Amino acid sequence: MTIAQAIAAFDSDIFQEGAAIPYLPAGFQASGVAAGIKKTGDRDVALFVSKRDCALAAVYTTNQVQAAPIRVSKQHHAAAPSRTRAVVLNSGNANAVTGAFGEAVAREMARQTAAHVVCEAEQIVVMSTGVIGVQLPRQKVLAGITQAAKRLSPAGGGDAAEAMRTTDTCIKFHAVKGEGYHLTGYAKGSGMIHPNMATMLAVVMTDAAVPQPELQACLQRVNQKTFNCISVDGDMSTNDTVAVLANGATGVTPDLAKFEAQLTEVLTSLATQIVADGEGATKMVTLDVEGTVDDAAAQRIGKAVATSMLFKTAIHGEDANWGRVLAALGAAGEPFDPDRVDLWFGGQQMLENGRALPFSEAVAQRDLSEKGVSVRLALNGGSGAARIWTTDLSAEYVAINGSYRS
């Protein structure tokens, strides 16, 4: 999904006049500033602030190496799940594998933000993204928070989205309008994308009133079929966090089923924008897996295919080498009957009941030359299904990550 496509999906009355960034929901403000953390001089500190206490739902990376902001935010989440007031975020430095000093800086970020918001430090969510193993420059980030606090605005979402970026080529956002309330979400992510319980970084805000337990359960369900179904390179980040803040400023308590559908729309859009902007990617692959024993098995199989280097390079080369899919399927560790497998690349069926079918190489090459590629894998052994989004693997990906620190 391009930014132009994302813009077209929004209702015009939730935009700033003349700008392509949706208004924040009622009671929220945001800002993004340049604090000198990034060598480029681009924006690198963001604030998302509510004037009211918020119910907080959040999911975090399950990587055993967890960055300092993850540890701090988890503690704050447990201490004040219904009293969150702000998210403070820096890019350009992950503050991961930085020891006691790194954790102290993360706590200072929360205290500094709380001082400007006039609340307690435990009411602040802290996020960081960037290079691992480098100490976050304390004075720069704290000065940046002070600067960002002075620039908070209901129209500040665009600046905050810019400040979230690392190797992203564009900002990522999506908004929907409910019945008397709004949801607006921002995300960053381009590489090191293979979430489990979260994504790179995402902040979603709503002015609806949703009790915290229901909000947390809703996020966990939606996250499982959105952010947990994307993969660019098979590497799980140390900093992944998704936070949803509900401040109830409109006084509207939504129908939970409708709210969950709207949150699904926001997170699906953000997730696919991340994949579409994958580092070095020239194609986005939509992989549908069906006919498994359950949905979880379909996800595991989908991720095995999506992370196969041979599959990804075949897609990049526009080569309908469907054997790459079968090899990844067989190595996924899930039970299936090879004699019942069907497979499609684009609009052509390549395999039926485990047997190869004749197909047009010219049509296959045409389908695989598109920016959006579809692959469907049917195991015909149950009712389980999953949709996974991934990318091709290009030389540009290697170039970007071969010199990431420089």
BELQUI-V112246 format. One record per helix or strand of 3 or more residues. SS is the DSSP state (alpha for helix, beta for strand). FROM is the first residue (numbers start at 0). TO is the last residue. If there is no record, write none. Layout:
BEGIN
ss = <SS/SS>
from = <FROM/FROM>
to = <TO/TO>
END
This chain:
BEGIN
ss = <alpha/alpha/beta/beta/alpha/beta/alpha/alpha/beta/alpha/alpha/beta/beta/beta/alpha/alpha/beta/alpha/beta/alpha/alpha/alpha/alpha/beta/beta/alpha/beta/beta/alpha>
from = <2/11/27/44/67/83/98/120/123/137/156/171/181/200/211/226/240/255/283/294/308/322/337/341/347/360/371/383/394>
to = <7/13/32/59/78/90/116/122/128/149/163/176/187/205/223/228/245/275/291/305/315/329/339/344/351/367/377/390/401>
END
